[in-house]
C-alpha cells in the first residue's frame, strides 16, 4: 500500500470520527459546565455564610477564654496579630473587626477601610438595649442580618460573656469571591474540554491505526508478496475479524507450501543415484532455484512479517509523557514548600536544582538509552525505563526534603530518557511504515500535546488536592502506560543486528562538528538561548513569579499551557514562513529576537497578564523556529554529516542545548537572589536579544559563504 493511498484511507476514516467526537464532547462539556456552574453558584453563597459564622465562633471562643481570666476587654494583647493569622488562613476573608457595645473599633485584622470603620460604629450604636438582650438570648441560633458593603459582605456575630453582649465580631467576606471561583471553574472546564479533545483524538487515531489500518496494511503486503510468487512470510493474527481470518488462511497456505517443498527436497536427497534418477544434481539445482524464486528455501519455514506503525507509540507515549508533565506547573513551588536553608547555596538556586538534575540526567542518559534500545529492543527498554520513572514519582510523592526531591527527579529523568529514546528508535525502525519525517512528526506531536495537556491538568489537580498526590497519580498513569506498551509495541522493533559493529570514534566526529564556525555561532546564539528560555523562563521563572503575583497552580498551568498550544497550532505554518522570510537563517534569527522581546517589553509591568503576553510571544516564536533550527543545523553541517553522520550532529546539538539550559537556569537563579524576578526576566531578555542580533549580523557578513543556506 503506497503512502498516498494509505494516507487517503486513514483520512477518510478519521475525519468523520474527529468531527463526531468533537461535537459530542463539546455538547457534553457545555451541559456539564451549565450544571456545574449553576449548582456551584447555588451552594457557594450559603456555604460562605456558614463559614463566616464558623470563623466568628472560633474568634468568639478564643476571646471568651481570655476574658474569663479577668482581662479587661479593651486591654487584650496580641489580638491584632491573631486576627492577621486568621485572615491568612482563609482566602475569602477581607477583614475581621472587633468592636465594643458603643461601636469603638478595638481590634482589627486585614483591610479595614474608613467605610468599614464607620459601618462598625453605626452598627453597634443602632443596636438598642432590647436588641442586645434579645441577641444574647438567641446567640447564634438566628444570626444577625448580613450587610452588603462596597467590596465585602459583613457578618456581625455578638461577643457574649455571662449572658452579656460585650461587643461584636465583624467577619468581612470578599464580595466577589464567589464570582472569581465561578470564573476559575469555567476556565478549568474549558481546559478540560481542550485536553479531552486532544486525548480523544490521540486515542482514537492510535486505535484506528492499530486495529484497522495496521492489519489491512500488513495483509496488503502479504497479498502483494504472494501475488508476486513470494511465500517467505506469514502473519500472526489471533483476532476473529475478517481481515484476521484472511491473514491466517494465507499464512497457513504459505506454511503448507514450505512443508511440501521441504518434504520434496528430503525425498530427493533420500534417493540414491542408482540409475533411476540419472541427473540427481541437476534436479536438485532446479529445485533449489524453484525454492529461491518462490521464497521456500528457508529450512525453518516462512518467517514472520514484521510491519509496525508509528501510531503504535501514540497511546503509551502519550500516557507516559502526560504523567511526567503533570508536575511542570508547580515543581518549583513544591520545592520551595519543603525548602530548608543550605549553608552554601541561596534559596533560588536550591529551588532550581531538581530541574537541573532532570536536564543533566536526560542529557547524559539519552546516548546510552539509544545503544540499549538497539541491543535489547524498543519495547523492552520502554518497560525497563518505567521502573526508575515509577520509583521517582512515588519517591517525590513521599519526599520531605530538597535532597529527596533532587534524587527522585534524577531517577525519573533516567526513565524518561530511556522511554522517549525507545519510542524514537521504534518509529525510525526499518520495519515501521511511513517516512522518517512523518514518523518523527508523530513523535514530536505526541510530546507537544502531552506537554500542553499535562501541564494544565497538573495545575488544576494540584490546586485541588495538593502537590504530592499528583506524583502518585503520575505513577499510576506510568504503570498503565506500561501495560499498553506491552500490548501495542512489537518486541522485535528497534533491534539492530549490526549493533556490535558500531564505530567508537564518536569523539573524533564531535571534534569535526566543533570546527564548523557557522554551526557554533548558530548553537551559541540561537539554539542554546531558545533552550534557556524554555527551561529558565518557562519552567522555572514563570511558576515562581506568577505565584508571587498571587496566581494559583491552576492559573500557572493555564498560562504555561498557552505556550504548548501555540506550538501545536502555529507549528505547521513554519514552512510557509520560511518562504516569506527568504531562508532558514532569517527565520531562526528573527524568531529568536522576537522570543526575547516579549521578556524585554513586559518584564517591569509586574502583572499576571504581562507574563501571559510574554509566554504568548515566546510560544509563537518557538512555534515558527523549533523545526527550522533542526533544519538549519543540518544545512550548516552538510560536510560533517557526510563523515560523522546525521545522528552525531543532532545528538551533539541536543547535549549542548541541555548544558546551555542548565547554565541558563542556574544563572537566572543567582540573578533572582541578587536582583529579583523582574530584573532577572529583563536581563535574560536583553541577553537573548543581543545574541540574536549578533547571529543576524554574523550571517549577513558571511552572506556570500552561506548563500545556499540563506536561500533555504
ABEGO torsion letter per residue (X at the ends): XBAAAAAAAAAAAAAAAAAAAAAAAAAAAAAAAAAAAAAAAAAAAAAAAAAAAAAAAAAAAAAAAAAAAGBBAAABBGAAAAAAAAAAABAABABBBBBBAAGBBABBBEBBBAAAAAAAAAAAAABBAAAAAAAAAAEAABBBBBBBBAABBBBBBBBBBGGBBAEBBBBBBBAAAAAAAAAAAAAAAAAAAAAAAAAAAAAAAAAAAAAAAAAAAAAAAAAAAAAAGBAABBBBBABABAAAAAAAAAAAAAAAAAAAAAAAAAAAAABBBAGABABAAAAAAAAAAAAAAAGAABAAEBBBBBBBBAAAAAAAAAAAAAAAAAAAAAAAAAAAAABBBBAABBAAAAAAAAAAAAAAAAAAAAAAAAAAAAAAEAAAAAAAAAAAAAAAAAAAAABABAAAAAAAAAAAAAAAAAAAAAAAAAAABAABBEBAAAAAAAAAAAAAAAAAAAAAAAAAAAAAAEAAAAAAAAAAAAAAAAAAAAAABBAABGBBAAAAABBAAAAAAAAAAAABAAAAAAAAAAAAAAAAAAAAAAAAAAAAAAAAAGBBAAAAAAAAAAAAAAAAAAAAAAAAAAAAAGEAAAAAAAAAAAAAAAAAAAAAAGBAAAAAAAAAAAAAAAAAAAAAAAAAAAAAAAAAAAAAEAAAAAAAAAAAAAAAAAAAAAAAAAAAAAAEAAAAAAAAAAAAAAAAAAAAAAAAAAAAAAAAAAAX
